Amino acid sequence: MPTYRDEGVVLRTHQLGEADRIVTLLTREHGKVRAVARGVRRTSSRFGGRLEPFMVADLQLAVGRSLDIVTQAVTLGSYAPVIVADYRSYTAATAMVETADRLTDEDGSRQQYLLLVGALRSLSRGEHDPSLTLDSYLLRALSVAGWAPSFADCAVTGEPGPHRAFVPQLGGMVADHAAPPGAMRIDAPTLALLGALLTGDWAAAEATPPGVRTRASGAVGAYVQWHLERGLRSLEHVDRGAR
């Protein structure tokens, strides 16, 4: 049975039989992989908690007919214990891995893998507010997938901004004459925060007040829900409260 090695972050798991588990992984080189971790639910398992959601591991897998088989797992990033201990971080991480699951396939994307691992690492270290980390991740993940939002020039006409109408189905900010009736309106501070989240300007992002962050999260959520067609189930459960 041929084998291969790769790094992978655990997106989700499902029980299989009495002791096994099906693990869905986003790997660095092989895209999204579904594999069986045999005996992982036994207390004596040598894998232990290495194959739980939000964990990153160096893996050896055997190629199977329908599902590969995890034969070795060495922890690279033990992010799960810290993340699950904080409800805001946990809900943000859950939305992240669901997004990664939806945006990737067997062909995968190294950029998506690195982006997700970086976001989970940041959450586990408490580097930024979990809500800001999530919104930045969502905007960047969609950009890598080919749906980069326009927060400056009009997404329809290319006219230079700033503009105030935000239309997810048209690609971001649009000029007033190109906006459909009832389009969402975004004020200057919220627009600046969205741009900072997309570019990773954390100093600017963290200087914003709660009201601006709430409005930005609403815009990000609308953009994500439109481009993923089916809404993210986990997004509605994200705890956006202040720390």
C-alpha positions in Angstrom: 0.0 0.0 0.0 1.7 3.3 -1.1 2.2 6.0 1.5 2.9 9.7 1.6 3.7 12.4 4.1 2.2 15.9 4.4 1.3 18.5 6.9 -2.4 18.9 7.7 -4.9 20.9 9.8 -7.9 19.0 11.1 -11.1 20.6 9.8 -13.7 18.1 11.2 -14.1 14.6 12.4 -16.8 11.9 12.3 -17.1 8.7 14.4 -16.6 5.4 12.6 -17.5 2.2 14.3 -16.6 1.8 18.0 -13.1 3.2 18.0 -12.2 4.7 14.6 -12.7 8.2 13.3 -12.9 9.8 9.9 -10.8 12.9 9.8 -11.1 15.6 7.2 -7.8 17.4 6.7 -6.6 20.4 4.7 -3.1 19.5 3.8 -0.2 21.6 2.6 0.5 19.7 -0.6 -2.4 17.3 -1.3 -5.4 19.5 -0.8 -8.4 18.3 1.2 -8.0 14.7 2.4 -10.5 12.4 4.1 -8.7 9.6 6.1 -9.5 7.0 8.7 -7.7 7.2 12.0 -8.0 3.7 13.4 -8.4 3.2 17.1 -8.1 6.9 17.8 -11.0 7.0 20.2 -9.5 4.4 22.5 -7.7 5.8 25.6 -4.6 3.9 24.6 -4.4 5.4 21.1 -1.0 6.7 20.2 -2.7 9.5 18.3 -4.5 10.8 21.3 -5.7 14.4 20.8 -3.4 15.0 17.8 -6.3 14.5 15.3 -8.9 16.9 16.8 -10.3 20.0 15.0 -7.9 22.9 14.9 -4.8 20.7 15.5 -1.9 20.8 12.9 0.2 17.7 12.5 2.9 16.1 10.4 1.2 13.1 8.9 2.0 9.8 7.2 -0.9 8.4 5.3 -1.5 5.2 3.4 -3.5 5.4 0.2 -6.8 3.6 0.4 -9.6 2.8 -2.0 -12.0 5.5 -0.9 -10.4 6.8 2.3 -6.7 7.1 3.1 -5.4 5.8 6.4 -3.5 7.8 9.0 -0.5 5.7 10.1 1.5 8.4 11.9 0.7 11.8 13.3 3.2 14.2 15.0 1.9 17.4 16.4 3.1 20.6 14.8 0.6 23.1 16.2 -1.3 22.2 19.4 -3.9 25.0 19.0 -7.1 23.1 20.0 -6.7 23.1 23.8 -6.3 26.8 24.1 -8.9 27.6 21.4 -11.7 25.4 22.9 -11.1 26.9 26.3 -12.2 30.3 25.1 -15.8 30.4 23.7 -15.1 33.4 21.4 -12.0 31.9 20.0 -13.8 28.5 19.6 -16.7 30.0 17.6 -14.4 32.0 15.4 -12.2 28.9 14.7 -15.3 26.8 13.9 -16.3 29.3 11.3 -12.8 29.3 9.9 -12.5 25.6 9.4 -16.0 25.4 7.9 -15.0 28.2 5.4 -11.8 26.3 4.5 -13.8 23.1 4.1 -16.1 24.9 1.7 -13.4 26.7 -0.3 -11.1 23.8 -0.9 -11.1 20.4 -2.7 -8.8 17.6 -3.5 -6.6 19.9 -5.6 -6.3 22.2 -2.6 -4.3 25.4 -2.2 -1.1 25.9 -0.3 -2.2 29.5 0.3 -5.4 28.4 1.9 -3.6 26.0 4.1 -1.0 28.5 5.3 -3.8 31.2 5.8 -5.8 28.8 8.0 -2.9 27.7 10.0 -1.8 31.3 10.6 -5.2 32.3 11.7 -5.6 29.4 14.2 -2.1 30.1 15.5 -3.0 33.7 16.1 -6.2 32.7 17.8 -4.4 30.4 20.1 -1.9 33.0 21.1 -4.5 35.7 21.6 -2.7 38.1 19.3 -5.9 40.0 18.3 -9.5 40.1 19.1 -11.1 36.8 17.9 -13.8 38.7 15.9 -11.2 40.7 14.0 -9.1 37.7 13.4 -12.1 35.9 11.9 -13.2 38.7 9.7 -9.6 39.2 8.4 -9.4 35.5 7.7 -12.7 35.4 5.9 -11.8 38.3 3.6 -8.4 36.8 2.8 -9.7 33.3 2.2 -12.3 34.6 -0.3 -9.6 36.6 -2.0 -7.3 33.6 -2.4 -10.3 31.7 -3.8 -10.7 34.4 -6.5 -13.4 36.6 -4.8 -11.3 39.5 -3.6 -13.6 42.4 -2.5 -13.1 45.9 -3.8 -13.0 48.4 -1.0 -11.6 51.3 -3.1 -12.6 51.6 -6.7 -16.1 50.8 -7.9 -16.3 47.0 -8.5 -18.6 47.6 -11.5 -17.2 50.7 -13.3 -13.7 51.0 -11.9 -14.4 54.6 -10.8 -12.0 55.6 -8.0 -13.5 55.8 -4.5 -14.3 56.2 -1.8 -17.8 54.9 -2.4 -20.5 54.2 0.1 -22.7 51.5 -1.5 -21.6 47.9 -0.6 -23.1 45.2 -2.9 -21.7 41.7 -2.2 -23.1 40.2 -5.5 -21.3 42.9 -7.5 -17.9 42.4 -5.8 -17.8 45.1 -3.0 -18.1 48.9 -3.1 -19.9 50.4 -6.0 -20.6 53.9 -7.2 -24.1 55.3 -6.3 -25.3 55.2 -9.9 -24.3 51.5 -10.3 -25.8 50.4 -7.0 -29.2 48.6 -6.9 -32.0 50.1 -4.8 -31.6 49.4 -1.1 -27.9 48.6 -1.3 -26.1 48.5 2.1 -24.4 51.8 3.0 -21.0 51.8 4.7 -19.5 54.8 6.5 -15.9 55.8 6.2 -14.6 54.3 9.5 -16.2 50.9 8.7 -14.8 51.0 5.1 -11.3 51.8 6.6 -11.6 48.8 8.9 -12.6 46.5 6.1 -9.5 47.6 4.1 -7.3 47.1 7.2 -8.6 43.6 7.8 -8.0 42.7 4.2 -4.4 44.0 4.2 -3.5 42.9 7.7 -3.1 46.4 9.1 -3.6 45.3 12.7 -2.7 48.7 14.3 -5.5 50.4 12.4 -7.9 47.5 13.0 -7.4 47.4 16.7 -7.9 51.1 17.1 -11.5 50.9 16.0 -14.4 51.2 18.4 -17.0 48.3 18.9 -19.7 49.9 16.8 -17.4 50.1 13.7 -16.3 46.5 14.2 -20.0 45.4 14.4 -20.8 47.1 11.1 -17.7 45.6 9.4 -18.6 42.1 10.6 -22.1 42.6 9.1 -20.5 43.5 5.7 -18.1 40.6 5.9 -20.8 38.2 6.8 -23.0 39.3 3.9 -20.1 39.0 1.5 -19.2 35.5 2.7 -22.8 34.3 2.6 -23.3 35.5 -1.0 -20.2 34.0 -2.4 -20.5 30.6 -0.7 -24.1 30.4 -1.9 -25.1 28.2 1.1 -24.7 30.1 4.3 -22.0 29.1 6.8 -23.9 27.4 9.6 -21.2 28.3 12.2 -21.2 32.0 11.4 -24.5 32.7 13.1 -23.1 31.2 16.3 -19.9 33.3 16.4 -19.7 35.3 19.7 -18.9 38.8 18.6 -19.0 40.2 22.2 -16.2 42.3 23.6 -13.4 40.6 25.6 
